[in-house]
Amino acid sequence: MSYTTDELIKFLELELRATWGGKRIIFNAEEKLDNPVVAKAMDLEKMSRVFVFRDFRQQIHEYQRQNKVSGVIWRKVNFQGKSFSCPEVYNQLIAIEGDKEILMNAKASVLDFWRDATEGMKFYLSIDRTSPISQEYLEQLYQKAEWAELDGGTDEIYLGLCWGNPKEYIYQWANPESGCHRIIATYNQPSEINI
């Protein structure tokens, strides 16, 4: 029997606490940096903690691949009295084969919730918060996206319209093969919160 996604998340959280509590340490941090000048400038004790956790996380990722343990979790999003559970790849795990299909299969229900929750609101791209975008342009973005993500604030709700590789879509260097358009819905001007 293999470990579940939830169990792997608990292992990662326990290891992170132990690492930052000083219970895990490696003695060759300067060798891992592979740059003697940088090694002299860094706090090697703190760097060793980073390397210990990174190495542990890589073992968890390998376990995921070998045992086909999904990196997808279902996160509850709350916005103005409405709730919705949507899938996303947990930030310390990786997407494995089949995870993208889970995300893609949930796209329609994510967009249904978004449309219901944002009725009467204005929409902005997170990269340009000065001018609202049209409903027609938003519909084009819906069509191009392979999957959608949600996050809720107090007065704003955020939609990610994503495509490509679920392991890479959050990185700028992956664009245009993978990426995500971030949309802000609000009744007024969008806040300066980074999404």
N, C-alpha and C positions, 0 to 999 in steps of 0.2 A: 504494500500500500504506500503510495507516495503522499507527501505533504500537500496540503491545500494552499491556495493563494493566501488565505487569511493567516495560516500558520507561517508561511514564508515572511509575510509582513511583520508578524510578531517577532520572528527570529531577527529580522533586520533591525527592528526597534530595540530589542534587547542588546544586540551587538553594538549599536550606535551609542546607547547609554553606557555600556561597559567601556567602550573605546574612549568616549569623552570624559568618563570618570577616571581615566588613567589606568584601567585594569588590563588594557591591551596596548602593547608597544612593540615596535620592531626596532632593531638596532642598526639597520643598514639604510636608513632613509636617504642619506646623502648619495648612496649608490643608485637608488631609484630615481633621484632627480636627474641624474646623468648630465649634470652641469656643475662643476666645482665652484664656479663663481656664484651661481644662484644658491648653492648649498650653504655657502658661508653667510649669505645674507638672510637666510630663513631660520626660523625657530625650528630646529630639527625634531624636538620633542613633539611639537604640535603637528609637524609634517608627518611624523611617523604615525600619528593617529589617523590622519587622512588616508595614508597608504594602507593601514591595517583594515579600515572600513572598506576602502575601495576593493581590496583583495577579497574580503569576505563577500561583498556584494557580487563580485564577478563569479564566485563559487555558486552563489544563489542563482545567478543568471544561467550558469551552465546546468545546474540542477533543473531549472525550468525547461531548458531545451531538451535535456535527456529524458525527463519524465513527463513532458508535455503539460506543464502546469501553467495555466493562463496567468497573464499579468493584469487582466481586466478586473476592476472592482466596480461595484454599483454604488455611486455616491448620491446622497439625497441633497437636492437643491431646493431651497425655500425662497420664495419671493412673494411678498405682499399677501400672505395667507395661503398661498398655493404651494404644493410640494410635488416633486417629481424625482424619481430615481433614474439616473442616467449612467451609462457605462463610460469608463475611462481607463486608460492604462495607468496603474499606480506608479508614482514618480520614482520609486526605487527599484521597480521591476521592469522587465522588458516585455514587449509584445511577442508572442510566439505565433507559429502558424495557426491560423484560425481566429486569432484575436481581432484582426481587421474585419473579418466577416461579422463578428459580434457587434463591433462599432457601426458597421454599415447597416446592419439589420435594424438598429435602433434609431437610425437617422429620421425616419418619418415620424416616430412618436416624439422625438426630441423637438422636431420642428413644429409639431402640433401643439406641444406645451408652450413653446416659444411664442407662436402666433396668438394663442389664447392669453398668455401672460402679458403680452406687449400691445394689446389692442389700444389704439389711441396714442401711442408713444412715437417719438422721433427716433431715427436710427442714424448712427455715426460709425464710420470705420475708426478703429482705435488709433490708426496712424494719422488721421485727419479729423480732429474733434471740433473743427470750426464750422463745417458745413454738413447738414444732414444729407443722407443719401436717399434716393427715391425708392419707392416700393418696387418699381420695375428692375432697378439695378440689384436690389436685395434678392429678388426672385431669380435673377441670373446667377448670383452667388450660391443660392440654394441648389440650383441645378448642377453647378460645377463641382460642388463639394461631394466627397465620398462618404463622409460621416460628419456628425455635429456634436459639439460639447456645450455644456451649459455651466454657468456659475451665477449666483445671485448675490446682490448687495442689498442695501436698505432701500434705495431709490432707483437703482439701476439693475438691469440684468444683462448678462454678457453671453454672447453666442460665438463659438468657434466653428467656422466652416472649413473643414480640413480635408486634405487629400494626400496621396502618396504613401510613404512608409511610416507606420505608426511609431517606429523606433527613432525617426529622424525629423518628423514634421515640425517640431518645436524649434529647430535650429535654422538660423538665417542661411547658412551655407548650403542647406538642402534644397533651397528654392531654385528653380521652379518645379523640380520633380516632386518635392514634398513641401507642404506648408499649411498655413491656416490663416484665413481672414478672420480677424476679431471684430465683432460688431457689438456696439453698446446701444441699448435701448433705454431711453429716459424721457420724462415729460419735459424737462428743461434742458440746459446745457450739460454735457457730460462732465463728470468730475475728472480730476487728474490722476485717479487711481490707475496704476499700471496693471494691465491684464495680459 
